[in-house]
Amino acid sequence: GQQLNQSPQSMFIQEGEDVSMNCTSSSIFNTWLWYKQDPGEGPVLLIALYKAGELTSNGRLTAQFGITRKDSFLNISASIPSDVGIYFCAGSYGQNFVFGPGTRLSVLP
Amino acid sequence: EPEVTQTPSHQVTQMGQEVILRCVPISNHLYFYWYRQILGQKVEFLVSFYNNEISEKSEIFDDQFSVERPDGSNFTLKIRSTKLEDSAMYFCASTIDRGRVYGYTFGSGTRLTVV
């Protein structure tokens, strides 16, 4: 079946630093979603991408749909303590979404 | 902002018992899903539901699982005879367009603990 990999698995950064994480797949997708999950909560949609090469921003977050349609990245600029959480990518090719294993982000004051 | 509501937030049950997890999707959404997340692991697809029938299910969704939309607003997941390995967070999600443009809206989850 379709599998997604996310890297890094976890990262510790200082408040104010920029963050970059990515998601890769062995299959092509036509939609990528990025979610953030706080402890004990359900995932919350951050950004949706549905065209190869697309670059979309949501505040301090920027995500891109890779040209090969097999990858996507998420950048967070000027991180703040509330950015702490697990970031999941999810991909779909017209069917249901497959989730990556997540990148756990910790922000140190 | 419309929300997907799940109840209960936490359920503890004995192995072998039946449990029903409840969800109220967003009212104008058409596609409904159950996902689960074993502690510390990724979110896994269980089943999708559209037009009052299952449209896709994963290999996790075996004969012990069933879903229902009994009254046009609730969407339930039933586990007939729970096993220890069913302990997980169960998330309901809904979408208006299969997630292609607007993504899925997830509920906050039900933490199921099987003892």
Interface residues (C-beta under 8 A of the other chain):
Chain A: N30 T31 L33 Y35 G40 E41 G42 P43 V44 L45 A48 Y50 F88 A90 S92 G94 Q95 N96 F97 V98 F99 G100 P101 G102
Chain B: V4 Q6 Y33 Y35 Q41 K42 V43 E44 F45 S48 E56 F91 A93 R98 G99 R100 V101 Y102 G103 Y104 T105 F106 G107 S108 G109 R111
